[in-house]
Structure formats: structure tokens, C-alpha cells
Amino acid sequence: MSDNITTKIESGILYITINRETKLNALNIATLKDIKEAVLSIYENKEVCGVILTGAGAKAFAAGADIAEFANFSIEEGKQLSSIGHFKIFNFIENYSKPVIAAVNGFALGGGLELAMACHIRVASSNAKMGLPEVSLGVIPGYGGTQRLAQLVGKGKAFEMIVTADMINAEDAYKWGLVNYVTTQEELLNKCFVITSKISSKSPVAVKTAIKVINAGYNNKQNGYEVEIEEFGKSFGTGDFKEGVAAFLEKRKAVFPGN
């Protein structure tokens, strides 16, 4: 990995910080690849329960893609850029087995907002501004923004935000369901830590399965109800289920083996 990001593992959480502050943490291809590599690095690490993703400095989570990188792309190059982003990075994060929380400080625009929307949970600082301004450049969101925004805020609001290119503030983002919480900049990472710590006390197998099943409901190639039935049944064969039930009956805190 390059210096486009910084990482640290602390209290069982992987912190990833987009480290391009002078460019408002704009997302070039190398940075997206670094983020994926960092997330993938803790896949089999049972000591790490989740990821908190944020941007360096006080101004931006990620203020869009690095436009200079694709300014002269052909049609085919543009299609490839979107495809790689979808299938190798953004969908990967959305379907990752451990929860990924976006700590949105300042601007989250274009690809930056698309990255935040690919995360499982979003917490925004009170100074956050979010939007998909791509139509101002003569393009559309290309990393899943047209789909995930509509899933989160509804079709009508997604139409409005995308075709006007308007930004919304943190309180409106909360009102529309785009973020889970709004807090101060000073408390932003701590709020994400509290959420991740709460998740860490639960069954990692069940958490992984819940992520899979919830996403199945938004996949038109799957029947979410059928996936739920199948995965619910599988749960009864896990060590986590046996430990969870035993702990409940014995009135003690569960110590999940993670299998």
C-alpha cells in the first residue's frame, strides 16, 4: 500500500484514513485499491471485528473522484473504470463479512459519497455536506450511486439530488436516512467506536450472515426471504449458536468462538 491511506488497529478495530488532505481526499484508482487491500487484510483476523473508514483533516471525508485521472477517457475506458469500481471495490465493501462504518467528516461528494454508501453504517459530523454532483460534469454517478442512493433515501429524493447536483447537510441526510447518526467532529470517531464495540460483543458468524441476508434483499437476482430461511437454518449448526443459547440459559455473557 502507498501513503494514500493510513491504517491502524486499535481495540479490535481497523481504522482506515484516506490520506490525501491537500486534494480533499479525492479518490483516485490507487487509493481505492489501497482501501480494498486494507479491508481484505483483516478478513481472517478474528481479533478485528470491524472497520472504521474516514478522511484526513477536518474538511472532507472524500470530495469525489480524482477528475484529472479520467478527464480524457474514452467510452470503453469509462465503462471499465465503473465496472472495476463496482465489482472489485464498492460491492466488495458492501458485501464484506465484517461491518464497515463510514465516519463522514466534511464533504462526501461523488465517489466519496458512493464509498460511504457502500459501507454498512454511516455516521456524519455536523459539518458534513453530501451530494452526487456528476451531472455538472456531464456524467452520472458510476460507482453505484444511482442505485444505493435510491435504496437509502427513496426514488424521489435520489432523482432530486442526482439531477440537480445539490448537496444536503448532515441533518437533512439524517432525516432522509442517508446517515444513521449526526455528531460533532470531536465525537465522530468515538461514536463509530461505540457502535463497532457493541457489534463486537455479538456473534461474528451471525453478524456476517446478517450482512449477507440484508444485502440479498436488494439483489434482484436473489430472493431475500429464501436466503433468510436458508441462512437461519444454517445458524443452528454453528458453534456461535450453541454458545449463545448456553450463555442465555446459564445467565452469563456469551464468549463466541466465531465458527
C-alpha positions as CSV (number, residue, x, y, z in Angstrom):
1,M,0.0,0.0,0.0
2,S,1.1,3.6,-0.7
3,D,0.7,6.7,1.5
4,N,-2.7,7.4,0.0
5,I,-4.2,5.9,3.2
6,T,-3.0,5.3,6.8
7,T,-4.1,2.4,8.9
8,K,-4.0,1.3,12.5
9,I,-5.6,-1.5,14.5
10,E,-6.8,-0.4,17.9
11,S,-9.2,-2.1,20.4
12,G,-10.0,-4.7,17.8
13,I,-11.0,-2.2,15.1
14,L,-9.2,-1.4,11.8
15,Y,-9.1,2.4,11.3
16,I,-8.5,3.4,7.6
17,T,-7.9,7.1,6.9
18,I,-7.9,8.4,3.4
19,N,-4.7,10.5,3.4
20,R,-4.9,12.9,0.5
21,E,-5.9,16.0,2.6
22,T,-4.4,18.5,0.1
23,K,-6.8,17.1,-2.6
24,L,-9.7,16.9,-0.1
25,N,-9.1,13.2,-0.1
26,A,-10.2,12.7,-3.7
27,L,-10.4,9.1,-4.7
28,N,-8.0,8.0,-7.4
29,I,-7.8,4.4,-8.6
30,A,-4.7,3.7,-6.4
31,T,-6.4,4.9,-3.3
32,L,-9.5,2.7,-3.9
33,K,-7.2,-0.3,-4.3
34,D,-5.3,0.6,-1.1
35,I,-8.6,0.8,0.8
36,K,-9.7,-2.7,-0.5
37,E,-6.3,-4.2,0.4
38,A,-6.5,-2.8,3.9
39,V,-10.0,-4.1,4.4
40,L,-9.1,-7.5,3.0
41,S,-6.0,-7.8,5.2
42,I,-8.2,-8.4,8.3
43,Y,-10.6,-10.9,6.7
44,E,-9.3,-13.9,8.7
45,N,-8.2,-11.9,11.7
46,K,-10.6,-12.9,14.5
47,E,-9.2,-10.2,16.7
48,V,-10.5,-7.5,14.4
49,C,-14.3,-7.1,14.5
50,G,-14.8,-4.3,12.0
51,V,-13.6,-1.2,10.1
52,I,-14.0,2.5,10.6
53,L,-13.3,4.5,7.4
54,T,-12.7,8.2,7.4
55,G,-10.8,11.0,5.7
56,A,-7.8,13.0,6.9
57,G,-8.3,16.6,8.2
58,A,-11.5,18.5,9.0
59,K,-12.7,19.4,5.5
60,A,-13.5,16.2,3.7
61,F,-14.3,12.5,4.0
62,A,-13.7,12.3,0.3
63,A,-14.7,15.1,-2.1
64,G,-15.2,12.9,-5.1
65,A,-13.1,11.0,-7.6
66,D,-9.9,12.4,-8.9
67,I,-11.2,14.0,-12.1
68,A,-7.8,14.6,-13.7
69,E,-7.3,10.9,-13.7
70,F,-10.2,10.2,-16.2
71,A,-10.7,13.5,-17.9
72,N,-9.5,12.1,-21.3
73,F,-11.0,8.6,-21.0
74,S,-12.8,7.0,-24.0
75,I,-16.2,5.4,-23.8
76,E,-14.7,2.0,-23.2
77,E,-12.2,3.3,-20.6
78,G,-15.1,5.0,-18.7
79,K,-17.1,1.7,-18.7
80,Q,-14.1,-0.2,-17.5
81,L,-13.5,2.4,-14.7
82,S,-17.1,2.0,-13.5
83,S,-17.0,-1.8,-13.8
84,I,-13.8,-2.1,-11.8
85,G,-15.1,0.2,-9.1
86,H,-18.4,-1.7,-8.9
87,F,-17.3,-5.3,-8.8
88,K,-13.8,-5.1,-7.3
89,I,-14.1,-2.4,-4.7
90,F,-17.6,-0.9,-3.8
91,N,-19.6,-4.2,-4.0
92,F,-16.7,-5.8,-2.1
93,I,-17.1,-3.4,0.8
94,E,-20.9,-3.7,0.8
95,N,-20.7,-7.5,1.0
96,Y,-17.7,-7.6,3.4
97,S,-18.1,-10.1,6.2
98,K,-17.3,-7.5,8.9
99,P,-19.2,-4.3,9.4
100,V,-17.6,-1.2,7.8
101,I,-18.6,2.2,9.2
102,A,-18.1,5.4,7.4
103,A,-17.1,8.4,9.6
104,V,-18.2,11.2,7.3
105,N,-16.4,14.4,8.3
106,G,-16.9,17.4,5.9
107,F,-17.5,16.8,2.2
108,A,-18.6,13.4,0.9
109,L,-19.2,14.1,-2.8
110,G,-19.4,12.0,-5.9
111,G,-17.3,8.9,-5.5
112,G,-16.8,9.9,-1.8
113,L,-20.5,9.6,-1.1
114,E,-20.7,6.4,-3.1
115,L,-17.9,5.0,-1.0
116,A,-19.8,6.0,2.2
117,M,-23.0,4.4,0.8
118,A,-21.2,1.2,0.2
119,C,-20.4,1.0,3.9
120,H,-22.9,-0.7,6.2
121,I,-23.4,2.2,8.6
122,R,-22.7,6.0,8.2
123,V,-22.1,8.5,10.9
124,A,-21.8,12.2,9.9
125,S,-20.2,15.1,11.7
126,S,-22.4,18.2,11.9
127,N,-20.4,20.0,9.2
128,A,-20.8,17.2,6.7
129,K,-22.1,18.0,3.2
130,M,-23.2,15.2,0.9
131,G,-24.1,15.0,-2.8
132,L,-23.6,13.5,-6.2
133,P,-22.6,16.4,-8.5
134,E,-21.6,14.3,-11.5
135,V,-24.3,15.8,-13.9
136,S,-22.5,19.1,-13.5
137,L,-19.5,17.4,-15.3
138,G,-21.7,15.8,-18.0
139,V,-21.6,12.3,-16.5
140,I,-23.6,10.3,-13.9
141,P,-22.5,8.6,-10.7
142,G,-20.6,5.5,-11.8
143,Y,-19.8,3.6,-8.6
144,G,-23.3,2.5,-7.6
145,G,-24.6,5.9,-6.6
146,T,-27.7,5.9,-8.7
147,Q,-28.7,2.6,-7.1
148,R,-27.6,2.9,-3.5
149,L,-28.9,6.5,-3.0
150,A,-32.4,5.4,-4.1
151,Q,-32.3,2.5,-1.8
152,L,-31.3,4.7,1.1
153,V,-33.4,7.9,0.6
154,G,-36.1,6.8,-1.8
155,K,-36.5,7.2,-5.5
156,G,-37.9,10.7,-5.5
157,K,-35.2,12.2,-3.3
158,A,-32.5,10.3,-5.3
159,F,-33.8,11.8,-8.5
160,E,-33.7,15.3,-7.0
161,M,-30.2,15.0,-5.6
162,I,-28.7,13.5,-8.7
163,V,-30.3,15.6,-11.4
164,T,-29.9,18.9,-9.5
165,A,-26.4,18.0,-8.2
166,D,-27.4,19.7,-4.9
167,M,-25.6,18.9,-1.7
168,I,-27.5,18.3,1.5
169,N,-26.3,18.9,5.1
170,A,-25.9,16.4,7.9
171,E,-29.3,17.0,9.5
172,D,-31.1,16.5,6.2
173,A,-29.0,13.4,5.5
174,Y,-30.2,12.0,8.8
175,K,-33.8,13.0,8.1
176,W,-33.7,11.2,4.8
177,G,-32.0,8.1,6.1
178,L,-28.7,8.6,4.4
179,V,-26.8,8.6,7.7
180,N,-27.5,6.7,10.9
181,Y,-26.3,9.4,13.3
182,V,-25.1,13.0,13.4
183,T,-22.5,14.1,15.9
184,T,-19.8,16.7,16.4
185,Q,-16.5,16.4,14.7
186,E,-14.8,15.9,18.0
187,E,-17.1,12.9,18.8
188,L,-17.3,11.4,15.4
189,L,-14.8,8.6,15.7
190,N,-15.8,7.8,19.2
191,K,-19.4,7.4,18.1
192,C,-18.2,5.0,15.4
193,F,-16.1,3.2,18.0
194,V,-19.1,2.7,20.3
195,I,-21.2,1.2,17.5
196,T,-18.4,-1.1,16.4
197,S,-17.7,-2.2,20.0
198,K,-21.3,-3.0,20.5
199,I,-21.2,-5.2,17.4
200,S,-18.0,-6.9,18.6
201,S,-19.8,-8.4,21.6
202,K,-22.2,-10.2,19.3
203,S,-21.7,-13.5,17.3
204,P,-19.3,-12.8,14.4
205,V,-20.9,-15.6,12.4
206,A,-24.4,-14.2,12.9
207,V,-23.2,-10.7,12.0
208,K,-21.6,-11.9,8.8
209,T,-24.7,-13.8,7.9
210,A,-27.0,-10.8,8.7
211,I,-24.9,-8.7,6.3
212,K,-25.3,-11.3,3.6
213,V,-29.0,-11.7,4.0
214,I,-29.8,-8.0,4.2
215,N,-27.9,-7.4,1.0
216,A,-29.7,-10.3,-0.6
217,G,-33.0,-8.3,-0.3
218,Y,-31.6,-5.6,-2.6
219,N,-30.2,-8.1,-5.2
220,N,-32.7,-8.6,-8.0
221,K,-31.0,-12.0,-8.7
222,Q,-31.9,-13.3,-5.2
223,N,-35.0,-13.8,-3.1
224,G,-34.1,-12.3,0.2
225,Y,-36.7,-14.3,2.1
226,E,-35.4,-17.6,0.7
227,V,-31.9,-16.6,1.6
228,E,-33.0,-15.8,5.1
229,I,-34.7,-19.1,5.5
230,E,-31.6,-21.0,4.3
231,E,-29.2,-19.0,6.5
232,F,-31.4,-19.1,9.5
233,G,-31.4,-22.9,9.3
234,K,-27.6,-23.0,8.9
235,S,-27.2,-20.9,12.1
236,F,-28.4,-23.9,14.2
237,G,-25.2,-25.8,13.2
238,T,-22.7,-23.1,14.3
239,G,-20.6,-23.0,17.4
240,D,-21.8,-19.5,18.0
241,F,-25.4,-20.6,18.2
242,K,-24.6,-23.3,20.7
243,E,-22.6,-20.8,22.8
244,G,-25.2,-18.1,22.6
245,V,-28.0,-20.4,23.7
246,A,-25.9,-21.9,26.5
247,A,-25.0,-18.5,27.8
248,F,-28.6,-17.3,27.7
249,L,-29.8,-20.3,29.7
250,E,-26.9,-20.1,32.1
251,K,-27.5,-16.3,32.6
252,R,-23.9,-15.4,31.6
253,K,-22.2,-13.4,28.9
254,A,-21.5,-15.3,25.7
255,V,-18.0,-16.0,24.6
256,F,-18.5,-16.6,20.9
257,P,-15.9,-19.0,19.2
258,G,-16.6,-17.4,15.8
259,N,-17.5,-20.6,14.0
